[in-house]
Amino acid sequence: MSGESPQPMAGYSPADWAGESAQRWASQADRLEAQLVPVSEVLFAAAKLQPGEHVLDVGCGRGATTVQAAGLVGARGSATGIDISEGLVDEARGFADGTHNAEFIVADAQHHRFAAQFDVAISRFGVMFFDDAVAAFSNLRASVRGGGRLVAAVWQTRDMSELMETPLRIGARTITGLGHAIDLPPIDGGPFSLGDVEHARAVVSEAGWAQVEVALHDVSLHNGGPGSVDDALELTLTIGPLRMLLADLPDAVTAAVRSELHEEYARRHDGVGVRFQGAISIITAQVPA
Ligand SMILES: C[S@@+](CC[C@H](N)C(=O)[O-])C[C@H]1O[C@@H](n2cnc3c(N)ncnc32)[C@H](O)[C@@H]1O
């Protein structure tokens, strides 16, 4: 696969994120934040933020990683979160209240022009949704000083993560068993658009970044964070590929899927939460000095 973008996927366009998709994300923000702590650990270990650095957090959502970055770079440094969703940025401003070196901007990161003012651009799952990924990564490169770096966490292709695949397969089996036809979404669309290693490398390289590396990591996640089977089911049925399959089907189908998933989730509950394996990539690169 080259740097050409995979087909856009319903629910994940910039326009969707500026509207309904962000509202869904916001409705599950606490569960998602708890679920994604292991991803942050891998991301920040790779970013190696230093006191005094200026950080851009791309697709910052509710701002947890922006606040974490602000803490790591300290008062001489800063963290700027950019997100296309006004609602999520409002939440981020509330979440970051009292963090004096964090600020937030509502804008499309594909087009918004910064000076080359950042030492590092980071992202936790905020760089997979651009209309034109090469143009977007090129724009991000222009916001980082020569010698500065990119450190972004993205999902590997969907088939690599039990977290995605298990509910989707159980859901698909239940839906077709009830007589409804479905098309499984592409394994490399939407959140998984940078999941193919060669494609990710090609996109970021074509955008003018140097020393592009893609490191693969398996993470162990609690679906929805520590909590009950019902917490995890609520998240699964509100966000992600299975929800897209159920979106236009009768409520009775969702109820049947929930009941089938319940058995699997109960089996996976480890006393803390419903545990799954997830497969992510950390993309790192540098702006040529
Ligand atoms: C999967 S969420 C991740 C949010 C956050 N980084 C986190 O880990 O909780 C993706 C985020 O990217 C944002 N986003 C999508 N397309 C964007 C764009 N073109 N410019 C800026 N933000 C964008 C969405 O609004 C959303 O907040």
The ligand as an SDF file (V2000), in Angstrom:
LIG
                    3D

 27 29  0  0  0  0  0  0  0  0999 V2000
  -10.3420    8.8090   18.7460 C   0  0  0  0  0  0  0  0  0  0  0  0
  -10.4840   10.4330   19.3440 S   0  0  0  0  0  0  0  0  0  0  0  0
   -9.0370   10.6020   20.3780 C   0  0  0  0  0  0  0  0  0  0  0  0
   -9.1470   11.7460   21.3490 C   0  0  0  0  0  0  0  0  0  0  0  0
   -7.9690   11.8980   22.3280 C   0  0  0  0  0  0  0  0  0  0  0  0
   -6.7090   12.0670   21.6440 N   0  0  0  0  0  0  0  0  0  0  0  0
   -7.9050   10.7550   23.2900 C   0  0  0  0  0  0  0  0  0  0  0  0
   -6.9990    9.9110   23.1810 O   0  0  0  0  0  0  0  0  0  0  0  0
   -8.7770   10.6750   24.1650 O   0  0  0  0  0  0  0  0  0  0  0  0
  -10.0120   11.3470   17.9120 C   0  0  0  0  0  0  0  0  0  0  0  0
   -9.9770   12.8330   18.1110 C   0  0  0  0  0  0  0  0  0  0  0  0
   -9.4430   13.4460   16.9360 O   0  0  0  0  0  0  0  0  0  0  0  0
  -10.2080   14.6080   16.6550 C   0  0  0  0  0  0  0  0  0  0  0  0
  -10.0780   14.9320   15.2200 N   0  0  0  0  0  0  0  0  0  0  0  0
  -10.5180   14.1960   14.1720 C   0  0  0  0  0  0  0  0  0  0  0  0
  -10.1850   14.7920   13.0190 N   0  0  0  0  0  0  0  0  0  0  0  0
   -9.5290   15.9420   13.3400 C   0  0  0  0  0  0  0  0  0  0  0  0
   -8.9550   17.0010   12.5860 C   0  0  0  0  0  0  0  0  0  0  0  0
   -8.9850   17.0060   11.2510 N   0  0  0  0  0  0  0  0  0  0  0  0
   -8.3600   18.0290   13.2470 N   0  0  0  0  0  0  0  0  0  0  0  0
   -8.3360   18.0460   14.6170 C   0  0  0  0  0  0  0  0  0  0  0  0
   -8.8770   17.0730   15.3790 N   0  0  0  0  0  0  0  0  0  0  0  0
   -9.4570   16.0310   14.7570 C   0  0  0  0  0  0  0  0  0  0  0  0
  -11.6100   14.2230   17.0750 C   0  0  0  0  0  0  0  0  0  0  0  0
  -12.4610   15.3360   17.2500 O   0  0  0  0  0  0  0  0  0  0  0  0
  -11.3480   13.4300   18.3360 C   0  0  0  0  0  0  0  0  0  0  0  0
  -11.3170   14.2480   19.4760 O   0  0  0  0  0  0  0  0  0  0  0  0
  1  2  1  0
  2  3  1  0
  2 10  1  0
  3  4  1  0
  4  5  1  0
  5  6  1  0
  5  7  1  0
  7  8  2  0
  7  9  1  0
 10 11  1  0
 11 12  1  0
 11 26  1  0
 12 13  1  0
 13 14  1  0
 13 24  1  0
 14 15  1  0
 14 23  1  0
 15 16  2  0
 16 17  1  0
 17 18  1  0
 17 23  2  0
 18 19  1  0
 18 20  2  0
 20 21  1  0
 21 22  2  0
 22 23  1  0
 24 25  1  0
 24 26  1  0
 26 27  1  0
M  CHG  2   2   1   9  -1
M  END
$$$$
